Amino acid sequence: MTSTLAVEFDREWRIVLERVKQSQDLADLHELLNKWRHTAYMEMHEPGSYYRMLAKAEQITRTGANPDAGSFEDMTELVRRRQASA
């Protein structure tokens, strides 16, 4: 994990830890650790993937469209084929 990601994790950790102290509920802490476990795994196998995903999300939010997305009909057909082969 890059030092930039470590700084981001530490920032989120502090925020969530304060929230958990107030609520006495560990659910937010478990959610944070689960998110970062997946992020760390993803970064080990594809360095930079986390920031590429954030950039993609920003692009979709800004434009309101995902240029790489398949059509609804394509996704429906893919699901149908996968269900038929299961």
N, C-alpha and C positions, 0 to 999 in steps of 0.2 A: 504494500500500500504506500502511495506517495506521501510525502510530508504534508502536502496540501490536503489530502484526504484525512490524514491524521488530525490536522488542525480542525477540519470540519467535524470529524467524529467527536473530538474533545469539546467543541462548542455545543453540539447536540447533547452530549453526555451531561454537561453542566445544567443545561436547560431542563432535561428530563429528570435529573436527580433532584433538582429543586421542586419540580412538580410532584415527584414521588414522596418527597419529605412532607409536603403539604397534604397530599391525599391519602398517604399510607397504603396506596394501591400500586402493586408492582407491574401491572399490565403494560403501562407505557414503557417501562424499562425492558420488559421482555420484547416488546415490539421494536424498540430501538436496536437491541442486540440482534434480533432476527434480521432486521434490515441490513445492518452492517456485516453480519456473517455472510449474507448473500453478496453484498457489495465487495467484500474482501475476496471471496471466491472468484467472482467475476473478474476483478482486477488482476488476480494471479494468472488467470488464463487468457485474458484479453486486456492488457494494460491500456488505460485510457477509456475503457468502455463506459465507466460511470459518467465522465464528462461528456462523452458522445451522446449518451442517453439524455442527460440534462439539456444539451443543445437541441436535440431532436424535440424534446417536450416543449422547449421554449419556442421553437419554430412552429410547431402545431398550434400552440396557444396563440401566437402572434398572427398566424395566417388563417387559422380556423380549419386547416386541412392538413392531411398527411399525404404527401406526394408519393410515398412508398406503399401506401395501403392498397390492399386489393379491394375489389368491389364486394358488396354484400352478397351478391349472387355467387362470386368466386368462393367466398368463405363458407357459404351454405353448402356448396358442392363439395368442398374439401371436408367438411364435417360429415356429410352424407357418405362420402367414400371411406372415411376412417371408421365410421360406425359399421358399414357393410363389411369391412375387412376384420373387424374385432371379433 
